[in-house]
Each structure stands twice: as structure tokens, then as C-alpha cells.
């Protein structure tokens, strides 16, 4: 299998998985994700093992590192701005939903930073 075929198959699997999960969520069937995710993973793992070309190199790793850094930075800054707006709206209007959403977003941001610190510590020890 060529790399282009693998990318097309990956996109199709993701689209089909999203549709299946959407249908399962609409019908209230919680077994759908439990069955669909492992099947999709097995299909993708099997397809990747059939790729005969060089799929990854140092340039791809460098691009992935930079993309992850940018995604982390943009998400962190945007989340900080949005959570401050939500908390301010919750305090000003007295609406509990804004306050809860702001606190939830702040906790997600804290856990993201903790996960980053743990990953950084583990990777720096291995290097």
C-alpha cells in the first residue's frame, strides 16, 4: 500500500467512525463507541503495517513537535481568555452556568499543564 492510499483510508475511517459515533449518541447506545474504536484502531494498525514506503522521518517529527507546541500554546491562551470571560459573566449576571463552565475550563487547563509537566519530566529523563 502506498502512503497516499493509507492517508485516504485513514480519512475514510475517521469519517465513518465519526458518523457511527454520532448515530450511536443520537440513539443513546453507549456500546457503539466501545465496539467502534477498537475496530477502527485495528483497521488503521493493519493498514499502517502494509505501507511499504518510508512514512516517518526526522522532518515529520520536527513538524509534529512544532504543531503540538503551537496547538498547546493557542489552546492555553484561548482557554485562559474564555474562562476569564465566563467567570466574569457568571459573577456579573449571577448565572451559575457561566461560572460552572469557567471553572470546568480552568480545571481542564490545569490538567493539561500537569500532563505537559509529567510528559516533559519523563521525556527529559529518558534523553
C-alpha positions in Angstrom: 0.0 0.0 0.0 1.3 3.5 -0.8 1.3 6.3 1.6 -1.4 8.2 -0.3 -3.7 5.2 -0.1 -3.0 4.9 3.6 -3.9 8.6 4.2 -7.1 8.2 2.2 -8.0 5.1 4.2 -7.3 7.0 7.4 -9.6 9.8 6.4 -12.3 7.4 5.5 -12.0 5.5 8.8 -12.2 8.8 10.7 -15.3 9.9 8.8 -17.0 6.6 9.2 -16.1 6.4 12.9 -17.5 9.9 13.4 -20.7 9.0 11.7 -21.1 5.8 13.7 -20.4 7.6 17.0 -22.9 10.3 16.0 -25.6 7.8 15.3 -24.8 5.9 18.5 -25.0 9.1 20.6 -28.3 10.1 18.9 -29.8 6.8 19.7 -28.4 6.7 23.2 -26.4 3.5 22.7 -23.2 3.6 24.8 -22.0 0.2 23.3 -21.2 1.8 20.0 -18.0 3.6 21.0 -16.8 0.5 22.9 -17.1 -1.5 19.8 -16.3 1.1 17.1 -13.0 2.4 18.5 -11.1 -0.9 18.7 -12.3 -1.9 15.3 -11.1 1.4 13.8 -7.8 1.1 15.6 -7.3 -2.4 14.3 -8.0 -1.3 10.8 -5.6 1.6 11.0 -2.8 -0.5 12.6 -3.3 -3.2 10.0 -3.2 -0.7 7.2 -0.1 1.1 8.5 1.8 -2.2 8.6 1.0 -2.7 4.9 2.6 0.7 3.9 5.8 -0.1 2.0 7.2 3.4 1.7 9.1 5.4 4.3 6.3 7.0 6.2 8.1 8.9 9.0 11.4 10.7 9.2 13.0 13.4 11.3 11.4 16.2 9.4 7.9 14.7 10.2 8.9 14.5 13.9 10.1 18.1 13.9 6.9 19.3 12.2 4.8 17.3 14.7 6.7 18.8 17.6 6.1 22.4 16.3 2.5 21.7 15.6 1.9 20.3 19.1 3.7 23.3 20.6 1.5 25.8 18.6 -1.7 23.8 19.4 -0.8 23.8 23.1 0.0 27.5 23.1 -3.1 28.6 21.2 -5.4 26.4 23.3 -3.9 27.6 26.5 -4.1 31.3 25.7 -7.6 31.0 24.2 -8.8 29.0 27.2 -7.5 31.5 29.6 -9.3 34.3 27.9 -12.5 32.4 27.5 -12.5 31.2 31.1 -12.0 34.7 32.4 -14.9 35.9 30.3 -17.1 33.1 31.5 -16.2 33.8 35.2 -16.8 37.5 34.7 -20.2 36.9 33.1 -21.1 34.4 35.8 -20.3 37.0 38.5 -21.9 39.9 36.8 -25.2 38.1 35.8 -25.3 35.7 38.6 -25.8 32.8 36.2 -24.4 29.6 37.6 -24.0 28.0 34.2 -21.3 30.6 33.2 -19.4 30.1 36.5 -19.5 26.3 36.2 -18.3 26.4 32.6 -15.5 28.8 33.6 -14.4 26.5 36.4 -14.6 23.4 34.2 -12.4 25.1 31.6 -9.9 26.2 34.2 -9.7 22.7 35.6 -9.2 21.3 32.1 -6.4 23.8 31.6 -4.8 22.9 34.9 -4.9 19.2 34.0 -3.4 19.9 30.6 -0.5 21.8 32.2 0.0 18.9 34.6 0.0 16.4 31.8 2.6 18.5 30.0 4.8 18.7 33.0 4.7 15.0 33.6 5.4 14.2 29.9 8.2 16.8 29.9 9.8 15.3 33.0 9.5 11.7 31.7 10.9 12.6 28.2 13.8 14.7 29.7 14.8 11.8 32.0 14.9 9.4 29.0 17.0 11.6 26.8 
